[in-house]
Amino acid sequence: MVLLSGFRVVQIGHGCAAAVAGRLLADVGADVCCIEPDRSTPLAEYLNLGKMGGDAATLETADLIMVEGRPAELRAQDRDVAALRRRNATAPIVAIAPFGQEGPRADDPASDLTLMYSSGIARLLTGQINDLAEAPIRPVGEQSAFIGGLAAACAAMHAALMSRPGAIVDVSIEEALVTLAIGELANAGRGGAPRPRRRVGDGNGATVTILPASDGYAAISPREDRQWAAWLKVMGSPDWGSEPRFATKPDRVANWDALHALMSEWSRQHTKQWIADAAQEAHVPSFPLREPAEQLLSPQLQHRGFWCPATIGGKSAKAPGPPFGLSLTAGPGKTVRGGKLPLSGIRVLDFSWVIAGPTTTRYLAAMGAEIIKIEAPGRGDPGRTSELHTVLGQAKKGIVLDLKQAEAVAIARDLAAHADVVVENFATGVMDRLGLGASELQASYPNLIYVSASGLGRTGPEAQAVAYGTLLQCYAGFAGLNRHPDIAPRVGFAWLDPMCGLMLAFITAAAVWRRQRDGTVARVDFSMIEAMLWTMAKPLLATQLGSPPRPKGNDSDRYFPHGAWRCEGEDAWLSVAVTSDDAWSALCAAVPGMAPLAGLGLAARRERRQEIESRLAEWARREDAEITAAMLRRFGIAAAALMSSVDLVHDLHLRERGFWDAHEKGVLPGLPWRSNIGRATGPAPGLGADTDAVLHEILGLPPEKIAALRHLGALG
């Protein structure tokens, strides 16, 4: 891939998040130089694979500089933003830290585990549970670094589009994680209560659930009435399927435990792949829960050329490749447009809906693009039924087109003639059947960047599969690994969709950069399953290097103690990650009665695991989680209390960093980065609120013509 050919990046230091950002940039063609890269683990080796070595001199010619570290650490190494700016006066500088470069907690210690707790993600990750004694967990694969790195790459690519020099981007990994739960945050910011961790009703099982199979598990999502009817036929039309207690979705929610038991009795008689195949044939979304090793043999991934040969730890391995199918063609010429914001002057036709696509265009809108959100008549985007649209629809224009009508399709084509980018996430084949597919529109409008997002990509033997983000988390193996060893897998919250929003906003900005550089126009075919697997590099590599991953809750292969302990309160938890002998000594000094253990090394601590964890549990249960976490951080120990969305609304650090935006009914979450390049703001549009204005101002249609189209039903 040569999308970013000629784009020079300098990545500084051992930071894993910076390495993730550098990996993504390198995967689409950027020239990435590393100054003192980390190669101490298989994951670090993979993330820095193929990058060039660099030194201080390379800073002077960079188009982008990325550095990771807490502010005090960077100042001590003469690598803070001010020092880097002295070496290069023009290139954007992206600084990544657990809590950002400014704010009360900027220099606090943190780890992957404690960031998941402080961001509230651990509270949501596995969905609702039956017993609050079950500790919240972190996801598999150092995901804080991946999410922080994706936010950094996304922000960096937009900063690179600025017409004026000197952009500075401050990425807080915590804030990048926080924004994954954007709907929860928006609800809390507007006065709503946090979602309880203890299961209420079906715990969303009637929408998407996991069933046991004879050889593992399968995930199904018969969320609509027609899908439920089809699913009953897949199960052989059981007699209980016609019982009134399961007749409607509210009935199924009310009687969920009985229903799940009946479905499980049937599902245990079949293999997970048979269940998924039978469901998909009936147009019911379903996938098996795969182990990482199974992904290596996937015909779909092989067809799309996802795997890249690599040597890791002296062994040959298949490394994840970028999740972007990319084709580049020569356009009619460069279209450089300067403006106040990175995407000023860029018009985007947004055919996306729910989470992944709207998250993408939310970032594009914030960076100055004119987003024209196209919705169907009636209810419009399903996100309008919650707080999702309130936050994801910000600063967009909304129009209604009934694309089942030829007149509406003609309007969409005419708008494409005046657009720079199309973003769509319909099922494979839908846009082509409408005459709005990439090949047709780009043939007519050769300057048009076209970005498609789908569950498994637009090509390959599984391209037609019906998929949702939560199901793909199961298919990738993510859900199966995110659990305690003795707990059955749960679907969990929608992690993949917002993560894909960061990737898609990144690749769109990269495509705009390339078009402005030499007129080349990109066609992007994005696969959500490949994006999920790209961030699961650690377990995928471990599978091939002789250490197959297993569900292990909050345990760590590198550190001990490393876990969470229940504190005073109904669902209060303290997470602690002891990452060095010094931190262990400090913990022993802070916890009464543990001073005699201060001299134990890592191996000795593991041998006395039961004793140490018992002492910590006894101590923690009488403590206030937030006060204790703050105390431990002052001792240099990575620690965090379990935060809820409401806790985050009132968090002093987030407030002082300006993370929350004022709103008429409270506050809404901001972007997962701070910068000096500014951002566009504005309310989310009502359904079709801008239809008349857009058709008149862009297409020049007079009021009588618009009225005629509305009379025909083309505009709803």
C-alpha positions in Angstrom: 0.0 0.0 0.0 1.4 3.4 -0.9 -1.3 5.7 0.3 1.1 7.7 2.5 4.2 7.3 0.3 6.5 10.2 1.0 5.0 11.0 4.4 7.9 11.0 7.0 7.1 10.1 10.6 9.5 10.0 13.6 8.4 7.7 16.5 10.3 8.3 19.7 10.9 6.0 22.6 9.5 2.7 24.0 5.9 3.7 24.3 3.5 1.0 23.1 0.7 3.4 22.0 3.2 5.4 19.9 4.3 2.2 18.3 0.7 1.3 17.5 0.2 4.7 15.8 3.5 4.2 13.9 2.4 0.7 12.9 -0.9 2.0 11.4 0.9 4.8 9.5 3.5 2.4 8.2 0.9 -0.1 7.2 -0.5 2.4 4.7 2.8 3.5 3.3 4.3 6.1 5.6 8.1 6.2 6.1 8.4 5.6 9.9 11.7 6.1 11.7 12.1 4.9 15.2 14.4 6.5 17.8 15.1 3.9 20.5 12.2 1.6 19.7 11.2 -1.2 22.1 11.7 -4.8 20.8 11.6 -6.5 24.2 8.4 -8.5 23.6 6.8 -10.2 20.6 4.1 -7.5 20.5 6.7 -4.7 20.6 8.8 -6.4 17.9 5.7 -6.7 15.7 4.7 -3.1 16.2 8.1 -1.9 15.2 8.6 -4.4 12.3 9.8 -2.8 9.1 10.3 0.6 10.5 13.6 2.4 9.9 16.1 3.4 12.6 16.4 7.0 13.4 18.4 9.6 15.4 18.0 13.2 16.5 18.8 14.4 13.0 15.7 12.7 11.5 13.5 15.0 13.6 14.5 18.0 11.4 13.0 16.6 8.2 9.9 14.8 9.7 6.4 15.5 8.5 5.1 14.2 11.8 6.7 13.6 15.3 5.2 11.2 17.8 6.4 10.7 21.4 5.0 8.9 24.4 5.5 9.5 28.0 4.3 11.3 31.1 5.2 15.0 31.0 7.8 14.8 33.8 9.5 11.9 32.0 9.6 13.7 28.7 11.1 16.9 30.3 13.8 14.8 32.0 14.7 13.3 28.6 14.5 16.7 26.8 11.7 15.2 24.7 8.8 17.3 25.7 6.8 19.3 23.1 8.9 22.4 23.6 12.2 20.6 23.1 10.9 18.8 20.0 9.5 22.1 18.6 13.0 23.5 18.8 14.2 20.7 16.5 11.4 21.1 14.0 9.4 24.3 13.8 6.7 23.0 11.4 5.8 19.3 11.8 2.8 18.4 13.9 3.9 16.9 17.3 1.7 14.3 18.9 2.4 13.6 22.5 0.8 10.5 24.1 0.5 9.8 27.8 -1.8 7.8 30.1 -3.6 11.0 31.3 -2.3 13.5 28.8 0.3 16.2 29.1 -1.7 18.5 31.3 -4.1 18.2 34.3 -4.0 17.1 37.9 -3.2 13.5 37.1 -0.8 14.0 34.2 2.2 12.5 36.0 0.4 9.7 37.8 1.5 6.2 37.1 -0.8 3.9 35.1 -1.0 0.5 33.4 -3.3 -1.2 30.9 -5.4 -2.6 33.8 -5.7 0.6 35.8 -6.5 2.7 32.7 -9.4 0.3 32.0 -10.7 1.0 35.5 -10.2 4.7 35.6 -11.9 5.1 32.2 -14.9 3.0 33.2 -14.3 0.5 30.4 -13.7 -2.4 32.9 -17.2 -1.8 34.3 -18.8 -2.2 30.8 -16.5 -4.6 29.0 -18.2 -8.0 29.5 -21.8 -6.7 29.8 -24.1 -7.2 32.7 -23.4 -9.9 35.3 -25.3 -12.0 37.8 -23.0 -11.6 40.8 -21.2 -8.4 41.8 -18.5 -10.5 43.5 -17.2 -11.0 39.9 -14.3 -8.6 39.4 -14.4 -6.3 36.4 -11.6 -7.1 34.0 -9.4 -5.6 31.3 -9.6 -6.8 27.7 -7.0 -9.1 26.1 -4.0 -7.8 24.2 -2.9 -4.5 25.8 -5.9 -2.7 24.3 -5.2 0.6 26.1 -2.1 1.0 23.9 -4.1 0.1 20.8 -6.9 2.5 21.5 -4.5 5.3 22.5 -2.4 4.7 19.4 -5.4 4.7 17.1 -6.6 8.0 18.6 -3.0 9.4 18.1 -2.8 8.3 14.5 -6.2 9.7 13.7 -5.5 13.1 15.3 -2.0 13.1 13.7 -3.3 12.5 10.2 -5.8 15.4 10.6 -3.0 17.6 12.0 -0.9 16.9 8.9 -3.7 18.4 6.8 -3.4 21.8 8.5 -2.3 24.6 6.1 -0.5 26.4 8.9 2.5 24.8 10.7 3.0 24.1 14.4 0.1 21.8 15.3 0.4 20.2 18.7 -1.8 17.2 19.7 -2.1 16.0 23.3 -3.5 12.4 23.5 -4.7 11.0 26.8 -5.0 7.2 26.6 -7.7 7.4 29.3 -9.8 9.8 27.3 -9.4 7.7 24.2 -10.8 4.7 26.2 -13.5 6.8 27.8 -14.9 7.8 24.4 -15.5 4.2 23.4 -18.6 4.3 25.6 -19.9 7.4 23.9 -23.6 6.7 24.4 -23.1 6.0 28.1 -21.2 9.2 28.5 -23.7 11.3 26.7 -26.5 9.8 28.8 -24.6 10.6 32.0 -23.6 14.0 30.8 -27.3 14.9 30.4 -28.3 13.7 33.8 -28.9 10.0 33.2 -28.0 7.2 35.6 -25.2 4.8 34.7 -26.0 1.3 33.4 -26.0 -1.1 36.3 -23.3 -3.8 36.3 -25.7 -6.3 37.9 -27.9 -7.9 35.2 -31.4 -6.4 34.8 -33.9 -8.5 32.8 -32.2 -10.2 30.0 -29.0 -8.1 30.1 -29.5 -7.4 26.4 -29.5 -11.1 25.6 -32.7 -10.9 23.5 -30.7 -8.7 21.1 -27.5 -10.6 21.0 -26.4 -13.7 23.0 -24.0 -16.6 23.2 -25.1 -20.2 23.1 -23.1 -23.3 24.1 -22.3 -25.7 21.2 -20.9 -29.2 21.1 -17.5 -27.8 20.4 -17.5 -24.3 21.9 -19.9 -21.4 21.6 -21.9 -19.6 18.9 -23.2 -16.0 19.0 -26.6 -15.2 17.6 -28.6 -11.9 17.1 -32.2 -12.5 16.1 -33.1 -9.0 17.3 -36.0 -8.3 14.9 -39.3 -10.1 14.7 -38.6 -11.5 11.2 -35.2 -12.7 12.4 -36.7 -14.4 15.5 -39.2 -16.2 13.3 -36.4 -17.4 11.0 -34.4 -18.5 14.0 -37.2 -20.6 15.3 -37.2 -22.5 12.0 -33.4 -23.0 12.2 -34.0 -24.7 15.6 -36.6 -27.0 13.9 -39.7 -25.0 15.0 -39.8 -26.3 18.6 -43.2 -26.5 20.3 -42.1 -24.0 22.9 -41.5 -21.5 20.2 -45.2 -20.8 19.9 -45.7 -20.2 23.6 -47.1 -16.8 24.5 -44.3 -16.1 26.9 -41.9 -15.9 23.9 -44.2 -14.2 21.4 -42.7 -10.7 21.4 -39.4 -9.3 22.2 -40.6 -7.8 25.5 -42.0 -11.3 26.3 -38.6 -12.8 25.5 -36.8 -10.3 27.7 -39.2 -11.0 30.6 -38.7 -14.8 30.3 -35.1 -14.7 29.2 -33.6 -17.3 31.6 -36.1 -19.9 30.6 -35.7 -19.1 26.9 -31.9 -19.2 27.0 -32.0 -22.6 28.8 -34.3 -24.0 26.0 -32.1 -22.6 23.2 -29.0 -24.0 24.9 -30.5 -27.4 25.2 -30.9 -27.4 21.4 -27.6 -25.7 20.6 -25.5 -28.2 22.6 -26.4 -30.8 20.0 -24.7 -29.0 17.2 -21.2 -27.6 16.3 -20.7 -23.9 16.6 -20.0 -23.5 12.8 -23.1 -25.5 11.9 -25.2 -23.2 14.1 -23.7 -20.1 12.5 -24.0 -21.4 9.0 -27.6 -22.4 9.4 -28.5 -19.1 10.9 -26.7 -17.1 8.2 -28.5 -19.1 5.6 -31.8 -18.0 7.2 -30.5 -14.4 7.2 -30.1 -14.4 11.0 -26.8 -12.8 12.1 -24.6 -15.4 13.7 -21.0 -16.4 14.1 -19.0 -19.0 16.0 -16.7 -17.9 18.8 -13.3 -18.6 17.3 -10.0 -19.3 19.0 -7.1 -17.2 17.7 -5.6 -20.3 16.0 -8.7 -20.7 13.9 -8.3 -17.2 12.5 -5.0 -18.2 10.9 -6.8 -20.7 8.6 -9.7 -18.4 7.6 -10.5 -18.6 3.9 -12.0 -15.1 4.1 -8.8 -13.6 5.5 -6.7 -15.5 3.1 -8.7 -14.2 0.2 -8.3 -10.7 1.3 -4.5 -11.1 1.9 -4.8 -10.0 5.5 -1.9 -11.9 6.9 1.7 -10.7 6.4 4.7 -13.0 6.7 7.0 -11.9 9.6 9.8 -13.1 11.7 9.0 -12.6 15.4 11.3 -13.9 18.1 13.3 -15.7 15.5 10.3 -17.7 14.3 8.1 -17.3 11.2 4.7 -16.1 11.9 1.6 -14.6 10.3 1.3 -11.0 11.4 -1.9 -9.0 11.1 -2.0 -6.7 8.1 -4.0 -3.4 7.7 -7.8 -3.8 7.6 -8.0 -1.5 4.6 -8.6 -2.9 1.1 -7.1 0.0 -0.9 -7.1 0.9 -4.5 -5.6 4.1 -5.9 -6.3 5.8 -9.2 -5.0 8.9 -10.8 -7.5 11.7 -10.3 -8.1 14.8 -12.4 -5.5 16.8 -10.4 -4.7 18.2 -7.0 -7.5 19.8 -5.0 -5.6 21.6 -2.2 -7.9 23.7 0.0 -6.6 25.7 2.9 -8.8 26.7 5.8 -9.1 27.2 9.5 -9.5 23.5 10.2 -7.9 20.4 8.7 -10.9 19.4 6.6 -12.2 22.9 5.8 -13.7 22.8 2.4 -14.2 19.0 2.3 -17.7 17.8 1.8 -18.7 14.3 2.9 -21.8 12.4 1.9 -22.6 10.2 5.0 -24.7 7.2 4.2 -23.7 5.5 7.5 -25.8 4.7 10.6 -25.7 3.4 14.2 -22.2 3.7 15.6 -19.1 2.9 13.5 -19.9 5.2 10.5 -21.5 8.0 12.5 -18.4 8.0 14.9 -16.2 8.3 11.8 -18.1 11.3 10.4 -18.3 12.9 13.9 -14.5 13.1 13.9 -14.5 14.4 10.3 -17.1 17.0 11.2 -15.1 18.1 14.2 -12.1 18.6 12.0 -14.1 21.0 9.7 -15.7 18.8 7.0 -19.2 19.5 5.9 -21.1 16.3 6.7 -24.3 15.7 4.9 -26.0 12.9 6.8 -28.5 11.0 4.6 -31.2 9.1 6.4 -34.3 7.1 5.4 -37.7 8.5 6.1 -39.5 7.4 9.2 -37.3 6.9 12.2 -34.0 7.6 10.5 -30.8 6.5 12.1 -31.5 4.0 14.9 -29.1 6.1 17.0 -31.8 8.7 17.3 -33.6 6.4 19.8 -30.8 7.0 22.4 -28.3 9.7 23.2 -26.0 8.4 20.4 -27.2 10.8 17.8 -27.0 13.7 20.3 -23.3 13.3 20.4 -22.4 11.6 17.1 -24.5 13.9 15.0 -22.8 17.1 16.2 -22.0 19.7 13.6 -23.6 17.7 10.7 -26.4 18.5 8.3 -29.3 16.1 8.1 -31.3 15.3 5.0 -33.9 12.6 4.2 -33.9 10.6 1.0 -36.0 7.6 0.3 -33.4 5.6 -1.7 -36.1 3.1 -2.7 -37.3 5.8 -5.2 -35.4 6.6 -8.4 -35.8 10.4 -7.8 -34.1 10.1 -4.5 -31.2 8.1 -5.9 -30.8 10.7 -8.6 -30.5 13.4 -5.9 -27.9 11.3 -4.1 -25.9 11.0 -7.4 -26.1 14.7 -8.0 -24.9 15.4 -4.5 -22.0 13.0 -5.1 -20.9 15.2 -8.0 -20.4 18.0 -5.5 -18.7 15.9 -2.8 -15.2 15.0 -1.9 -15.9 11.8 0.1 -18.6 9.2 0.4 -18.8 7.2 3.6 -21.2 4.2 3.7 -21.7 1.1 5.8 -24.6 -0.7 4.2 -24.6 -4.4 3.7 -22.4 -5.6 0.8 -24.1 -5.0 -2.5 -26.7 -2.5 -1.4 -25.0 0.6 -2.8 -24.2 -1.2 -6.0 -27.8 -2.2 -6.5 -28.8 1.5 -6.0 -26.3 2.7 -8.6 -24.4 4.4 -5.9 -21.5 2.0 -5.6 -17.8 2.9 -5.7 -17.1 1.8 -9.3 -20.1 3.7 -10.7 -19.7 6.9 -8.7 -15.9 7.1 -9.1 -16.2 6.5 -12.8 -18.6 9.4 -13.1 -16.8 11.6 -10.5 -13.1 10.7 -10.6 -12.1 13.1 -7.8 -14.4 11.3 -5.3 -12.9 9.4 -2.4 -15.1 6.4 -1.5 -15.0 4.7 1.9 -17.0 1.5 2.6 -17.2 -0.2 5.9 -18.6 -3.7 6.4 -18.3 -6.6 8.7 -16.0 -8.8 6.7 -15.1 -6.6 3.7 -16.7 -6.3 0.3 -14.9 -9.3 -1.2 -14.3 -12.9 -0.3 -16.4 -16.0 0.5 -17.9 -14.3 3.6 -18.5 -10.9 2.2 -22.3 -11.4 2.2 -22.6 -12.5 5.8 -25.0 -10.5 8.0 -22.9 -9.0 10.8 -23.0 -6.6 13.7 -20.0 -5.3 15.6 -20.8 -7.2 18.8 -21.1 -10.4 16.9 -17.7 -9.8 15.2 -16.1 -9.3 18.6 -17.2 -12.9 19.2 -16.1 -14.2 15.8 -12.6 -12.6 16.3 -12.1 -14.4 19.6 -12.2 -11.1 21.6 -15.3 -12.0 23.6 -14.1 -15.5 24.3 -10.8 -14.3 25.9 -12.3 -11.4 27.9 -13.5 -13.4 30.9 -12.4 -15.1 34.1 -11.3 -18.7 33.5 -14.4 -20.1 35.3 -17.0 -17.8 33.7 -18.7 -18.5 30.3 -18.1 -15.9 27.6 -20.5 -12.9 27.3 -20.9 -10.6 24.3 -20.1 -7.4 26.2 -20.6 -3.8 25.1 -20.0 -2.5 21.6 -16.2 -2.1 21.7 -15.5 -2.7 18.0 -17.8 -0.1 16.5 -16.3 3.1 18.1 -12.8 1.6 17.6 -13.5 1.3 13.9 -14.7 4.9 13.9 -11.1 6.0 14.8 -9.6 3.8 12.1 -12.0 5.0 9.4 -11.5 8.7 10.3 -7.8 8.1 10.1 -7.9 6.4 6.7 -10.3 9.1 5.3 -7.9 11.9 6.4 -5.0 9.9 4.9 -6.9 9.6 1.6 -7.5 13.4 1.6 -3.8 14.0 2.3 -2.9 11.8 -0.7 -5.4 13.5 -3.0 -4.1 16.9 -2.0 -0.5 15.8 -2.6 -0.7 14.5 -6.1 -4.4 14.1 -7.1 -4.5 10.3 -6.4 -7.9 9.1 -5.4 -8.6 6.2 -3.0 -11.2 3.6 -2.8 -11.3 2.1 0.7 -12.8 -1.3 1.5 -12.7 -1.5 5.3 -13.3 -4.8 7.1 -14.4 -4.6 10.8 -13.3 -8.2 11.6 -9.8 -7.4 10.2 -9.7 -4.2 12.4 -10.6 -6.3 15.5 -7.8 -8.8 14.6 -5.3 -6.0 13.9 -5.7 -4.9 17.5 -5.4 -8.5 18.7 -1.8 -8.9 17.5 -0.6 -10.0 21.0 -2.8 -13.2 21.3 -2.5 -14.0 17.6 1.3 -13.9 17.8 1.3 -15.8 21.1 -0.7 -18.6 19.5 2.0 -19.1 16.9 4.9 -18.7 19.3 3.9 -21.5 21.5 1.9 -19.7 24.2 -1.8 -20.0 23.2 -3.8 -17.3 25.0 -6.4 -18.3 27.6 -9.0 -16.4 29.5 -7.3 -15.2 32.7 -9.3 -12.2 34.0 -6.9 -9.6 35.3 -3.9 -11.8 35.7 -0.6 -10.8 34.0 2.2 -12.8 32.6 4.7 -10.1 33.5 3.6 -8.5 36.8 2.4 -9.5 40.2 0.3 -8.5 42.1 -1.9 -7.5 39.3 -5.6 -7.4 39.8 -8.6 -5.9 41.5 -10.0 -6.1 45.0 -13.4 -5.2 46.3 -13.7 -2.2 48.5 -16.2 -0.6 50.8 -19.5 -0.1 48.9 -21.9 -2.1 46.8 -19.7 -2.3 43.7 -16.5 -0.5 44.5 -13.3 -1.9 43.3 -9.6 -1.0 43.5 -7.3 -2.1 40.6 -3.5 -2.4 41.3 -0.7 -3.2 38.9 2.7 -3.7 40.6 5.1 -3.3 37.7 8.5 -3.2 39.5 10.2 -4.3 42.7 10.2 -0.6 43.8 6.4 -0.5 43.4 6.1 -3.7 45.4 8.1 -2.2 48.2 6.0 0.9 48.1 2.8 -1.3 48.3 4.1 -3.2 51.2 4.8 0.1 53.0 1.3 1.3 52.3 -0.7 -1.8 53.3 -0.7 -2.6 57.0 1.0 -5.8 57.9 2.8 -6.3 54.6 6.1 -4.7 55.4 7.8 -8.1 56.1 7.2 -9.1 52.5 8.8 -6.0 50.9 12.0 -7.8 49.9 10.2 -10.5 47.8 11.1 -10.6 44.1 8.6 -11.4 41.4 9.2 -15.2 41.5 8.8 -15.3 45.2 5.7 -13.2 45.1 4.1 -15.6 42.6 4.9 -18.5 44.9 3.1 -16.8 47.8 0.2 -15.6 45.6 -2.6 -17.0 47.7 -1.2 -15.3 50.9 -0.6 -12.0 49.2 -4.0 -11.8 47.5 -5.7 -12.8 50.7 -4.0 -10.0 52.6 -4.8 -7.4 49.9 -8.4 -8.5 49.8 -8.7 -8.3 53.6 -7.2 -4.8 53.6 -9.1 -3.4 50.6 -12.6 -4.4 51.7 -12.6 -1.8 54.5 -11.1 1.0 52.3 -12.6 3.7 50.1 -11.6 2.8 46.5 -11.0 6.3 45.2 -9.1 7.6 48.2 -7.0 4.5 48.4 -6.2 4.6 44.7 -5.0 8.2 44.9 -2.9 7.3 47.9 -1.2 4.4 46.1 -0.5 6.6 43.0 1.3 9.1 45.3 3.5 6.1 46.3 4.3 5.6 42.6 2.0 2.5 42.2 -0.4 2.2 39.3 -3.8 2.1 40.9 -7.4 3.2 40.0 -10.9 2.9 41.4 -13.6 1.5 39.1 -15.3 4.5 37.6 -18.9 4.8 36.3 -20.0 7.2 33.6 -21.4 9.5 36.2 -18.1 9.5 38.1 -16.4 10.5 34.9 -18.8 13.5 34.4 -17.6 14.8 37.8 -13.9 13.8 37.4 -11.7 16.8 38.1 -8.9 15.8 35.8 -11.3 15.5 32.8 -13.0 18.7 33.7 -9.7 20.6 33.9 -8.6 19.2 30.6 -11.7 20.5 28.9 -12.9 17.0 27.9 -16.6 17.8 28.6 -18.4 20.2 26.3 -21.3 22.4 27.6 -24.7 21.4 26.4 -28.1 22.8 27.0 -29.1 19.9 29.2 -25.7 19.3 30.8 -22.4 18.2 29.1 -21.4 16.0 26.2 -18.1 14.2 25.8 -15.5 15.8 23.6 -12.8 14.3 21.4 -10.2 11.7 22.5 -7.4 14.3 22.0 -6.7 18.0 22.7 -5.0 20.2 20.2 -4.3 23.7 19.2 -5.9 23.2 15.8 -9.4 23.8 17.0 -12.6 21.9 16.2 -16.0 22.5 14.8 -19.0 22.3 17.1 -22.8 22.4 16.7 -26.0 20.6 17.5 -27.0 17.3 16.0 -29.6 17.9 13.2 -33.2 16.9 13.5 -34.4 14.3 11.0 -34.3 15.9 7.6 -33.8 19.4 9.1 -31.5 20.5 6.4 -33.1 18.8 3.3 -34.4 21.9 1.7 -31.3 24.0 2.4 -28.9 21.4 1.1 -30.9 20.8 -2.1 -31.2 24.5 -2.8 -27.7 25.6 -1.9 -25.7 22.7 -3.4 -27.9 21.6 -6.2 -29.6 24.8 -6.9 -33.1 23.3 -6.8 -35.9 25.9 -6.5 -38.6 25.6 -3.8 -41.2 24.3 -6.2 -39.0 21.5 -7.4 -38.2 20.5 -3.8 -41.9 20.5 -3.0 -42.6 18.3 -6.0 -39.9 15.8 -4.8 -41.5 15.8 -1.4 -44.9 15.2 -2.9 -43.5 12.2 -4.7 -42.2 10.8 -1.4 -38.5 11.0 -2.5 -37.8 13.2 0.5 -39.9 11.3 3.0 
